[in-house]
Amino acid sequence: MADLLIEGDLILTMDPDRRMIADGAVAVEGSRIVEVGKAAELRGRHASARVIPGRSKLVLPGLVNCHTHIFQSLYRGLGDDRPLQDWLRNVVYRLSGGLDLEGTRAAARLSCLEMIRTGTTTFADCYNMHVDKDGFHGCAEAVEESGLRALLARATGDLDPIPEPFREDVSTAVRECERMIERWNGRADGRITICPSPTNLMTSSNELVRTLKEMASHYKVGCHTHVASTLHNVNFVRKRVGKSYVEYLESLGVLGPDLLAAHCACVTDREIRLMRDTETRVAHCPVANSYLGYGVAPILTMLREGVVVGLGTDGAASNNCQDLVQSMKMCAILHKNHMLDPSALTAEKVIEMATIDGARALGMADRIGSLEAGKQADIILFDLNRPNMVPSLRPWSNLVYASGGADVDTVIVGGKVLVEKGRVLSLDEGEVMATAQEAIRALVERVGAQDLVRAGAWKIQ
């Protein structure tokens, strides 16, 4: 007998047949789904279960955010309208130079809160600011407390483009990453996975890249890195080694189904075929790519070639929010406009990218990403009884083109209800926001970055 029954006007299962079940329900026992079908039938078979009513609700798998930096939520709004190198040097590195464990924890809890509220149940993070070697603990602690599921990459680099305080030699990188894997991997009922990450090929030596890849293989945790984000990255690598970015990764033995490659905004058709042949997975970040002027990633070619592509928000310093629903709409309309073709990317495909394809990108499709018996009960409900969601004749279309994270009514991870009727249960919202606000004020003061807060040409009286 199930102990939880989630009902809905429409269930988007995202199973292999892409079934949509009207007046449906999902039965959950413990942390797992045991049955998906018509609500009337499941009520009879699971009469003692607690029922989450589904009137005017759209039910689907929890969203999967394939790339972000949860420490950056403190930097929200401080990096606007800056060229990439200015943004990186004078905002991200400058502020991160004073980021300690407490600041990281405050930022990570705020990011987790925002993702919970907007329907993300699983995310992949990239943390590479190790001035405080214990700062990474703040990310893991936030995930454990929040109830979310996460792949946390401990990223690092050892070459000169990274300012000296953020560099780590290979032995230090290995030691610290192993420390975090041993402390956190598999914790929180298996919701936390830790993996190593060379931040990118500009900032990571051959030895570091190969060593971290070997570590990932040893611990069977995969690897996460930024790939061909900008033309500057691509040209830098080609000048240094005489190969394209993806070809260089191949020569280092890094490509493969256990590699999650973020951005890939500047890859060629030949490189896409390399990623296809090696089953390398991609995290597409349409909002951040546009915010920082990376260009439009050729994901339509990737999809046509059979590359697995999931969606990511990237960090709040290059997106300003962690709402993956917003990224879904941006993804659809960006590529329609770029191709001058309204049919270039459909709502149905974007929903796949945000759910089951995201799960495939993270190597978790056997556990999450669809509503099927045996999988983890990571489930979200959208409220269809809102002005922007009516009429709801095609709720899946409304989900992509009309909704936002604020329309999320209920969030469940591993059978535990984290949000109910719009109210977060796993975190104290007021306390999380107040702590984050104080943390960034203290950080700005500590590093002397008051100029970042000024309003430019506007005057505050």
Secondary structure, DSSP 8 states (H G I E B T S, - for coil): --SEEEEEEEEE--STT--EEEEEEEEEETTEEEEEEEHHHHHHHTTTSEEE--TTEEEEE-EEEEEE-GGGGGGTTSSTT--HHHHIIIIIIHHHTT--HHHHHHHHHHHHHHHHHTTEEEEEEEE---SSTTHHHHHHHHHHHHT-EEEEEEEE--STTS-GGG---HHHHHHHHHHHHHHHTTHHHHTEEEEEEE--TTT--HHHHHHHHHHHHHHT--EEEEES-SHHHHHHHHHHHSS-HHHHHHHTT--STTEEEEE-TT--HHHHHHHHHHT-EEEE-HHHHHHTT-----HHHHHHHT--EEE----TTSSS---HHHHHHHHHHHHHHHHT-TTSS-HHHHHHHHTHHHHHHTT-TTTSSS--TTSB--EEEEE--SGGG-S-SSHHHHHHHT--GGGEEEEEETTEEEEETTEESSS-HHHHHHHHHHHHHHHHHHHT-GGGGS-TTS---
